[in-house]
Amino acid sequence: MSPEEAANKAIDAIIKLAADIGIPSGLKDLGAREEDFVLMAENAMQDICRLTNPRGLSKEDIVEIYRKAM
């Protein structure tokens, strides 16, 4: 099998495992609301780990990540 096929099979296995053990599939399952994303992003901007992230993110970038994770 090609590396791409193997990667897709691994992704499918991880998704199945997560479902089997009850890991939430998105922020919605955790009770997050879209109206909270700006506040969540502001909090993320204050996290010390952000300083060592190899990619700089704006508050708007973080809000978009939350939208996609919903």
LOTOR-708099 format. One record per atom (N, C-alpha, C, CB): residue in three letters; x, y, z. Coordinates in steps of 0.05 Angstrom, whole numbers, plus 5000, padded with zeros to 4 digits. Glycine has a CB too. Example, Ala and Ser with C-alpha at 12.3 -4.5 7.8 and 13.67 -1.06 7.14 Angstrom:
2
ALA526448865156;ALA524649105156;ALA526449345156;ALA522649115181;SER525749555142;SER527349795143;SER525850015157;SER528249885114;
This chain:
70
MET501749775000;MET500050005000;MET501850255000;MET498150005024;SER500850464988;SER502350714986;SER502450855013;SER501150894965;PRO504351035017;PRO504451185042;PRO501851335048;PRO506751375042;GLU500651445027;GLU498051585030;GLU495851395039;GLU497251725004;GLU495751155028;GLU493750965036;GLU494150875065;GLU493750715018;ALA496750835072;ALA497350755100;ALA496550985119;ALA500350695102;ALA497151235112;ALA496451455129;ALA493451475132;ALA497451725117;ASN491951435111;ASN488951435113;ASN487951215130;ASN487751425085;LYS489050975128;LYS488250755145;LYS488850815175;LYS489650495137;ALA491150945180;ALA491851015207;ALA489851225218;ALA494751125209;ILE489151415202;ILE487251615210;ILE484551485216;ILE486851835188;ASP483651315199;ASP481051175203;ASP481151015230;ASP480450985180;ALA483450885235;ALA483650725260;ALA483650905285;ALA486350565260;ILE484851135283;ILE484851325306;ILE482051435310;ILE486851555300;ILE480651505289;ILE477851605291;ILE476151385304;ILE476751685264;LYS476451135296;LYS474850915307;LYS475550875336;LYS475350655291;LEU478050875343;LEU478950845371;LEU477751065388;LEU481950835373;ALA477951315379;ALA476851545394;ALA473851505399;ALA477451805379;ALA472451425379;ALA469551375382;ALA469051145401;ALA468251315355;ASP470550935399;ASP470150695416;ASP470650755446;ASP472150475408;ILE472450945452;ILE473051005480;ILE471751255489;ILE476051015484;GLY470151385472;GLY468551615480;GLY469951885480;GLY467451555506;ILE472051915464;ILE473352175462;ILE471452355446;ILE476152155450;PRO470852595456;PRO469152775440;PRO470352835413;PRO468753035456;SER468652865393;SER469552905365;SER469953195358;SER467652775346;GLY469153385375;GLY469453665369;GLY468853835393;GLY467753745346;LEU469254095390;LEU468754275413;LEU465754285420;LEU469654555405;LYS464054245401;LYS461154245407;LYS460454025427;LYS459554195381;ASP461753795424;ASP461253575443;ASP462153635471;ASP462553325433;LEU463953835474;LEU464953915500;LEU463354145512;LEU467953995497;GLY461354235497;GLY459654455507;GLY460554735499;GLY459454445536;ALA462554755481;ALA463455015472;ALA461255145455;ALA466054995456;ARG461155405457;ARG459255565440;ARG460855755423;ARG457155715458;GLU459955805399;GLU461355975381;GLU461656255392;GLU459955985354;GLU459756345408;GLU459956615419;GLU462256635440;GLU457256695432;ASP463356415448;ASP465556415468;ASP468256415454;ASP465356175486;PHE468356385428;PHE470956355414;PHE472856585417;PHE470456305385;VAL471756835417;VAL473557065420;VAL474857055447;VAL471957325416;LEU473357005468;LEU474456995495;LEU476456765497;LEU472256965516;MET475756535486;MET477556305486;MET480156375472;MET476256065473;ALA479956515449;ALA482356595434;ALA484056795450;ALA481556715407;GLU482756985464;GLU484157175480;GLU485757025502;GLU482257385493;ASN484456825514;ASN485856665534;ASN488156505522;ASN483856465547;ALA487756405498;ALA489856255485;ALA492256435479;ALA488856125459;MET491756685472;MET493856875466;MET495556935491;MET492657135456;GLN494456885515;GLN495956935539;GLN497456695549;GLN494057025561;ASP496956465536;ASP498356215545;ASP501356225539;ASP497055965530;ILE502956165558;ILE505856185555;ILE506855995533;ILE507256105581;CYS505455785527;CYS506355595506;CYS506255725478;CYS504555345506;ARG504655935475;ARG504556075450;ARG507256185442;ARG502456295451;LEU508856265461;LEU511456385455;LEU513356195441;LEU512656485481;THR513055935446;THR514955745434;THR513655605409;THR515755535454;ASN511255685402;ASN510055565378;ASN511555655354;ASN506955655376;PRO512355475337;PRO513955555313;PRO512455725293;PRO515055305300;ARG509855735296;ARG508155885277;ARG506656095293;ARG506255705261;GLY506956345285;GLY505556565298;GLY502656565290;GLY506856835292;LEU500856615310;LEU498056615304;LEU496856865315;LEU496656365317;SER494956975301;SER493357205311;SER490957105325;SER492557395287;LYS489557285339;LYS487057205353;LYS485057105332;LYS485957445368;GLU484957225309;GLU483157145288;GLU483856865278;GLU483257345264;ASP486456805276;ASP487256535268;ASP486256325288;ASP490356515266;ILE486456385313;ILE485656205334;ILE482656165334;ILE486556305362;VAL481156385330;VAL478156365328;VAL477456175305;VAL476856645324;GLU478856205282;GLU478256035259;GLU478855735265;GLU479956125235;ILE481055685280;ILE481655415288;ILE479355305305;ILE484355395304;TYR478355465324;TYR476055375340;TYR473555315323;TYR475355595361;ARG473155485303;ARG470755445285;ARG471055175271;ARG470555675264;LYS473455115261;LYS473854865247;LYS473754625266;LYS476554875233;ALA474354665292;ALA474354455311;ALA471554405323;ALA476254515334;MET469654575316;MET466954555326;MET465654305314;MET465254805319;
